[in-house]
Amino acid sequence: MSINDPVLVIEGALLTAGRPLKVNDLVRLFARAWPRKQILQWLSELQSKWEGSAVRLEETAGGWRFVGSRDLQPYLDRLSEEKPPRYSRSFMETLAIIAYRQPVTRGDIEDIRGVSVNSNVMKQLQDRGWIECVGHRETPGRPALWATTRRFLQDFSLKSLSGLPSLEAQDSPQPPEGSAQRGTPGQQGEFSDIIGRQPER
């Protein structure tokens, strides 16, 4: 069988690579015979081709990949003996605050939540590769500043932080001075949905 259609080559590579592929990876498929602009056009064609099917082509921070639709996930879950992870309310709220208000210190998180942050929660978030220390605030004690990682974006199928759900402002403390105001994380709602669609367990 001879495959001469570049779109089929890209489609096959994305379906079999086992990892997201960046545009530069796809350019290399053709020994750099085609420019990035052309590759992006073909990716757009593939997105249209798979629209409405059980899988879709999406771009994340890690690159382009095929993923199952959210409607498909309940069926796929039956094939796995591993139970989906269950996250505590404290875990969810801490992650949401970091995602929407980053960079923030542990003290900022505690001020917003109104309770102390369990050290195990911060460790779990680091172990998952979803948060990292990005510096220290120039205040007494120089507390660590926490932000989300590229792994966070990739696991939650986000191209960038701008892809986070827009949350309506609710009654809550104002974000700490010097932190980015990306919206007010609620205790329930859309951010919980984004947790539900992370593909890696």
N, C-alpha and C positions, 0 to 999 in steps of 0.2 A: 504494500500500500504506500502510495506516495502522497504526502501532504504538501501542497504548494501554496495553500491559502494562509497568509500570515495570521489571520484572525483565528483559524483553527489551531495554529501552532501556539499562539498565546493562550487560547482556551485550554488546550491540552496541558500546557505547562502549569497553569494555575490550578487545574484539577488534580494534578499528580505531584506537585512539588512538596506537599506536606507542610508548607509554611507560606506566609505572605510573601509576595514578590514585589519589590520596588520597580519603578519604571526603568531604572538603570539595569536591573536584572533582565527585564524584558528586551531592552535594547541589545543586550549581549546575546540574546537568542539568535539574532540575525547578523552577528558579527558587526554590529553597529552600522548596518546598511540602511537602517531607517532611523529618522530623528525622533526625539521624544514626542514632538507634536503629533507625529503620525501614530505612534504607539498609543498616546492618550485618546486619539480619535477611535482607534480600534477598540480600546477598552470601553469607550462610551457605547460603541455598537454592541459589544458583548453584554453590557448592562441592560440595554434595551431588549436584546434577544432573550435574556433570562428573566425579564420582568414578569411578575405574576406567577412564576413557577415555584416549586418547593424550595429552591435554593436561589440565592441572589449573589451578584458580584458587588463587592463594596471595597472602598478604600479606607484603611485605618492608618494610624501612625506607623505601623509596622510594614505597610505595603498593601497591595491588592490581594484579595482572596475571595473564594466562594464560601458562603456560610448558609446554613439552613434557615428557613424562615421561622419566625417565632411560633407560627401555628404548627410547624413540624416538630418542634422541640419536645412536646409531651410524648410523642410516639418514640422519638429517639431515646428518651429517658428510660423507656422500658427495656432497652437493650443493654443498659449499663447496670451492673450490680452495685456500683458505687452510688450512694445516695447523694443528692445535691447538697452542697454545704448550707448550713443554716447559720445566719448571722444574727448576733444579738442586736438589740436596739442601740446599745452603746456603740457597737462596732459601726453600725449603719450611720448613726448621727455623726460620729467622729470622722468617718470617711467623707460624708457629705460636706461637713464644715471645711475640711481641708481642700476638697475639690472646688468648692465655690468661693472660698475666701483666701486661698493661698497667695503668698506664703503666710503661714500662721505659726505661732508658738503654741506649746502645750497649754500655757496659761490663757492664751486667747480662746482656745477650744473650751477650756473649763469655764471661762467667763460667759461664753455663748450658751453652753449647755446648762450652766448653773450647778454642775457637780464636777467632782474630780475625774480625771481621765485615768482609767485603769491601765497600768503599765503593760498588761498582757494584750490589751487592745492595740496599743501602739506597736508592740512586737509582732502581733499577727499581721498587721497591715504592712510592716516592713518585710516579714517573711514571705508574704504574697508578692512582694515586689511592687506594691501599689503606691507607697509613699517613700520619700527619702529626705534627708536633711540637705537643704540647699544653701545654708549659711547660718549666720547668727545675728540676732538683732542687737544693735549697739545701745543696749541698756544695761543697767547693773546685772551682773551674772551672765550676760551675753547668751540668752536662751536660744536654743536651736530653732530655726525656721523650717517648717515642714511643707512639702508640696507633693503633688502627684507625679508619677513617673511616666515614661513612654510605655512601659509595660501596662500601666493602668489604662492608657488610651487604647492599646492594642487589645487587651482582654475585654474591654467594654465596647469594642467596635466603634471607636471614635477616631476621627482624623485629627482633631485638635480639641482643646477645651471649649471652643465655641460650639461644639456639637452637644454639649451638656444640655439637658432639658431646661427651658426657661421656667423658673419657679416664680410665682407671684409673690410679691413682698408680703410678709406676715408680721404680726407683732412679735418682735424679738429684739435683743440688744443689737446696737449698731456694730458693724465690723470694726475690729481694732484698728487704730490709726496706723497707716502705713501698709495695710493689707489691701489686696485687690478685691473690689466689691463686684462679684460676679452673680449676685442674686442671693436670696435668703433661703438656705436649706430648711425645708419643713421636716417635721418629725414623721410624716407619712407622705405618700404621693409619688410623683414622677421619678424621683431619684431611686426609689425602691424598685421601680420598673427596670431601670438601667442595670441594677444589680442582677435582676432576673435574666438578662440576656447576655451576660458574660459567658463566653463559650468554654473557658478552660476551668477544669475542676481539679 
